Amino acid sequence: MIEIHADGACKDNPGPGGWAAIILSTGKDGQRKVIKGREENTTNNRMELTAVIKGLEQTPVGSEVVVYSDSQYLINTMSRGWKRKKNNDLWESLGHLSSSRAVRWEWERGHAGDPLNEEVDRLAKEQAGIIKSRRGNSKVANVESGNDDLRQDKQLTHLNAQGRARMVDITEKADTQREAVAKGYVTMEPSTLHLIKEGKVAKGDVLSVARLAGVMAAKSTPHLIPLCHPLLLTDIEVELQLNQESSTVDITATVRTTGKTGVEMEALTAVSVAALTIYDMCKAADRRMRIEGIRLARKSGGKSGLIQLED
């Protein structure tokens, strides 16, 4: 058995990028190999894919491989049949390599303390120029506009000097146009998906009720999440798609405002409550449903500018 722990990073997305992979043999030889690389003009998703491609290229044809990545874009596309809209050249290479090996795809949460995930994350960021190499014993460098601030000395903004929870003071921040897109999905039996499509669920029109629930949830976010600011939302869109290939209801929420703080929590809350509503309306027909993959896909506005986590 061979394990590949892979990660990719991009400084400006698009911009300079880096990838890294750790290849472990779990057999008697117990070999460990680290590979990494850099591209001058790329995207975060391309680096995620490249890391796995380069890792698989180091494994023998016919070998059993477990790929670990914190990219839901990568893992769910390979294991759950997510649509491939971009990077088709890399998907073709990845498909060719994985077809000649027995590959299992495992998503792992990033920055959750796993030492191998932390190591490939650091190596990829070093290659991309996001952080400086540890060989210079330097602190993490600031990320330029368009990406998260990764300073090691950054403090939690929801804590005051005494360590007590507080709502962040945004009085002096400028009003800007802000947008957040969140996604998620509900996995179910094909027969349950058919009931929704045909409008035969006993509790009523699942998609219409879930869409309305998502809109209401976005507006109610500050009443549910204690430290969120009450915001005047200018637009809320909740899209629900029936995906017969993966037997899922795919949820996308887009929230917009003009204000002093972002609307990520509103978009994530909309997706979460829409998914819960689908579950509630269909649970009598399907006890095996799962709510999965709720995440932020994109945000824009404010000092950080555009942060694109998925295509």
C-alpha positions in Angstrom: 0.0 0.0 0.0 1.2 3.5 -0.9 0.0 6.8 0.6 0.2 10.1 -1.1 -0.4 13.3 0.9 -0.7 16.2 -1.5 -1.4 19.9 -1.5 -1.3 22.9 -3.8 -1.2 26.7 -3.2 -1.3 29.8 -5.3 -0.2 33.3 -4.3 -2.7 35.5 -6.2 -5.0 32.8 -7.8 -4.1 33.2 -10.6 -0.4 33.8 -10.0 2.7 32.0 -8.8 1.8 28.6 -7.5 3.4 25.6 -5.8 2.6 22.0 -5.2 4.0 19.3 -2.9 3.5 15.6 -2.2 4.7 13.1 0.4 4.8 9.5 -0.8 4.9 6.8 1.8 5.3 3.1 1.4 3.5 1.3 4.2 5.2 -2.0 3.5 8.3 -3.4 5.0 10.7 -1.0 3.3 8.8 2.0 4.8 10.2 4.5 2.2 9.4 8.2 2.3 9.8 10.5 -0.6 9.0 14.2 -0.8 8.5 16.0 -4.2 7.6 19.6 -4.9 7.5 22.1 -7.7 6.5 25.6 -8.8 4.7 27.3 -11.7 4.8 31.0 -12.4 1.2 31.5 -13.6 -1.4 29.1 -12.4 -4.4 28.6 -10.0 -4.9 26.9 -6.7 -7.0 24.1 -8.2 -4.4 23.4 -10.9 -1.7 23.1 -8.2 -3.9 20.7 -6.1 -4.3 18.5 -9.2 -0.7 18.7 -10.2 0.5 17.6 -6.7 -1.5 14.3 -7.0 -0.5 13.8 -10.6 3.2 14.1 -9.7 2.6 11.8 -6.8 0.9 9.1 -8.8 3.7 9.3 -11.4 6.0 8.0 -8.7 4.0 4.9 -8.0 4.2 1.6 -10.0 1.4 0.7 -12.4 -1.0 -1.7 -10.6 -0.2 -0.5 -7.1 -2.7 0.2 -4.4 -2.7 3.9 -3.5 -4.5 6.1 -1.0 -4.6 9.8 -1.9 -5.1 12.2 0.9 -6.0 15.8 0.1 -7.8 18.7 1.8 -9.3 19.8 -1.6 -12.9 18.8 -1.8 -12.8 20.0 -5.5 -10.3 17.2 -6.2 -11.6 14.4 -3.9 -15.3 14.8 -4.8 -14.6 15.1 -8.5 -12.7 11.8 -8.5 -14.9 9.9 -6.0 -18.3 11.5 -6.4 -18.4 12.5 -10.0 -18.5 16.3 -9.6 -18.6 18.1 -13.0 -15.3 19.0 -14.6 -15.7 22.4 -16.1 -12.0 23.5 -16.2 -8.5 22.1 -16.1 -9.5 19.3 -18.5 -5.9 18.6 -19.4 -5.0 17.8 -15.8 -8.2 15.8 -15.2 -7.3 13.7 -18.3 -3.8 13.0 -16.9 -5.2 12.2 -13.5 -7.8 9.8 -14.9 -5.2 8.0 -17.0 -2.9 7.5 -14.0 -5.6 6.5 -11.6 -7.2 4.0 -14.1 -4.0 1.9 -14.0 -3.8 1.9 -10.2 -6.2 0.9 -7.4 -6.7 4.4 -6.0 -8.8 5.3 -2.9 -9.6 9.0 -2.5 -9.7 10.4 1.0 -10.5 14.0 2.0 -8.9 15.3 5.2 -9.6 18.6 6.8 -6.9 21.2 6.4 -5.1 22.7 9.3 -6.6 20.1 11.7 -3.3 19.1 13.2 -2.3 16.2 10.9 1.5 16.5 10.6 1.7 15.3 7.0 -1.1 17.6 5.8 0.6 20.5 7.6 3.9 19.6 6.0 2.7 19.5 2.4 0.7 22.7 3.0 3.9 24.4 4.1 6.0 23.1 1.3 3.4 24.1 -1.4 3.2 27.6 0.1 7.0 27.9 0.1 7.1 27.0 -3.6 4.4 29.5 -4.3 6.2 32.2 -2.4 3.4 32.7 0.1 5.7 31.9 3.0 9.4 31.9 3.3 11.4 28.7 3.6 12.1 27.4 7.1 15.7 27.1 6.1 16.0 30.8 6.7 14.2 30.5 10.1 11.9 33.3 9.0 8.3 33.9 10.0 5.4 33.5 7.6 5.1 36.3 5.2 1.9 38.3 4.6 -0.2 37.2 1.7 -0.9 39.9 -0.9 -4.5 41.2 -1.6 -6.8 38.4 -2.8 -5.7 35.8 -0.3 -6.1 35.1 3.4 -3.6 36.8 5.8 -1.4 33.9 7.0 0.7 35.8 9.5 1.7 33.5 12.4 1.2 36.2 14.9 -2.4 37.1 13.7 -4.8 37.2 16.6 -8.4 36.0 16.7 -10.5 39.1 16.0 -13.5 37.8 18.1 -11.6 38.0 21.3 -10.7 41.1 23.3 -7.5 41.7 25.2 -8.9 39.7 28.1 -9.7 36.7 25.9 -13.5 37.3 26.1 -15.7 36.9 23.1 -16.9 40.1 21.5 -18.4 41.4 18.2 -15.7 43.0 16.1 -15.8 46.8 16.0 -16.2 47.7 12.3 -17.0 51.3 12.8 -14.0 52.7 10.9 -14.2 50.2 8.0 -15.2 51.4 4.6 -18.4 50.3 2.9 -17.7 48.1 -0.2 -19.7 45.8 -2.4 -19.4 42.3 -0.9 -20.4 38.9 -2.2 -20.0 35.3 -0.9 -20.8 32.0 -2.5 -21.2 28.8 -0.5 -22.0 25.3 -1.6 -23.0 21.9 -0.2 -25.0 18.9 -1.1 -27.4 16.2 0.3 -26.7 12.6 -0.7 -29.6 10.3 -0.9 -30.9 7.1 -2.5 -31.8 7.5 -6.3 -35.4 6.6 -5.4 -35.6 9.6 -3.0 -34.1 11.9 -5.7 -36.8 10.6 -8.1 -39.6 11.5 -5.5 -38.3 15.0 -5.3 -38.1 15.4 -9.1 -41.6 14.1 -9.5 -43.0 16.2 -6.7 -44.2 13.1 -4.8 -42.7 13.7 -1.4 -45.4 13.6 1.2 -44.5 17.0 2.9 -44.7 18.9 -0.4 -42.5 20.7 -2.9 -39.0 20.0 -1.5 -37.0 22.3 -3.7 -39.3 25.4 -3.3 -39.5 25.0 0.5 -35.7 24.4 0.8 -35.0 27.4 -1.4 -37.2 29.7 0.8 -35.7 28.3 4.0 -32.2 29.1 2.7 -33.3 32.7 2.0 -34.9 33.1 5.4 -31.8 31.6 7.1 -29.4 34.1 5.4 -31.5 36.9 6.8 -31.6 35.4 10.2 -27.9 34.7 10.5 -27.1 37.2 13.3 -29.9 35.7 15.4 -28.2 32.2 15.0 -24.5 33.0 15.1 -23.9 35.2 18.2 -21.0 37.4 17.0 -22.3 38.1 13.5 -23.2 41.7 12.6 -26.8 42.4 11.5 -26.5 43.3 7.8 -28.7 44.8 5.2 -28.6 42.1 2.5 -29.2 43.3 -1.0 -29.5 40.0 -2.7 -29.9 36.3 -1.8 -29.9 33.5 -4.3 -30.3 29.9 -3.4 -30.0 27.4 -6.3 -30.9 23.7 -6.0 -29.9 21.2 -8.7 -30.8 17.5 -8.9 -27.7 15.6 -9.8 -28.7 12.1 -10.9 -25.2 11.0 -11.6 -24.1 11.4 -7.9 -27.7 11.1 -6.5 -27.4 14.4 -4.7 -29.2 17.7 -4.4 -26.5 20.3 -5.0 -27.0 23.6 -3.2 -25.4 26.9 -4.0 -26.1 30.1 -2.1 -25.0 33.6 -3.2 -25.4 36.5 -0.8 -24.6 40.2 -1.6 -24.5 43.4 0.4 -22.8 46.8 0.4 -21.3 47.2 3.9 -18.4 47.1 6.3 -18.1 43.3 6.7 -18.5 40.2 4.6 -21.4 37.8 4.1 -19.7 34.4 4.2 -21.6 33.3 7.3 -24.9 34.3 5.6 -24.1 32.2 2.6 -23.0 29.2 4.6 -26.1 29.5 6.9 -28.3 29.6 3.8 -26.8 26.3 2.4 -26.9 24.6 5.8 -30.6 25.4 6.5 -31.6 24.5 2.9 -29.8 21.2 3.4 -31.5 20.6 6.7 -34.9 21.4 5.2 -34.3 18.8 2.4 -33.4 16.3 5.1 -36.4 17.0 7.2 -38.8 16.8 4.3 -37.4 13.5 3.0 -36.2 11.7 6.1 -39.4 9.5 6.3 -38.5 8.1 2.8 -34.8 7.9 3.3 -33.0 7.3 6.6 -29.6 7.1 4.9 -29.4 10.7 3.7 -26.2 12.7 4.4 -25.6 16.4 4.5 -22.0 16.9 3.1 -19.5 19.3 1.6 -20.7 22.6 3.1 -18.0 25.1 2.3 -17.2 28.6 1.1 -16.5 28.7 -2.6 -15.8 32.4 -3.2 -15.9 35.7 -1.5 -15.1 39.3 -2.6 -15.0 42.8 -1.2 -13.1 44.5 1.5 -9.4 44.7 2.0 -8.9 41.0 1.1 -10.4 41.5 -2.4 -11.3 38.3 -4.3 -10.7 34.9 -2.6 -11.5 32.2 -5.1 -11.5 28.7 -3.5 -13.3 26.9 -6.3 -13.8 27.4 -10.0 
